């Protein structure tokens, strides 16, 4: 109901600012005047809302083509036609119950749930009221003032403010999630970096002090027992060599660690 009342008032405020003769003016041969649009809306309203729940929305006696011919001659006649049309609308809507909204009606024999039929008319009337506002604004010229009611404009601004606050809240939550994700990533990087740092220190320490963590960079080593020269890259003979390095002399069978120190058995 409130939506229909809003568009009714919007159309009335626009027409109130339009000079009398401009109500019947067309912008070109293919355009409709405000008076023609009002006549068409009134004809549609009578057809759609008369016996709304019990008869088809397209009445047999409606002649849609004539709605675009011979509009009212004066502002008074035009506004009377406008009021009659809206009287059909509100007369049908006001008695509707919750149960009525669950019913199905027909428009041009096509079934429509009542809520769909109502929404269809909201779309239709808002379209034509938009045309009326556009024409009235054009024809009123410098005398035009915004057709929106100040209270409605305040409400619209307040609603826009609420939407902006909601958007800001969503953005803040998103930023918090992103920050949390960045913190988690930073923590993971610190952990990985710490582990790598400790590993590098162990390798340096092991290389200097010849522990199991160090790296022997000598190209060849001599067997401490038979003095046969061996390369550093050897096929491991056991798990200990696989994990910690070292080799077994192919000539005397002596096993040494990676630093060429004999391993006692």
Secondary structure by P-SEA (a helix, b strand, c coil): caaaaaaaaaaaaaaaaccccccccccccccccaaaaaaaaaaaaaaaccccccccccccccccccccccccccaaaaaaaaaaaaaaaaaaccccccccccbbbbcccccccaaaaaaaaaaaaaaaaaaaaaaaaaaacccccccccaaaaaaaaaaaaaaaaaaaaaaaaaaaaaaaaaaaaaaaaaaaaaaaaaaaaaaaaaaaacccccccccccccccccccccccccccccccccccccccccccccccccccccccc
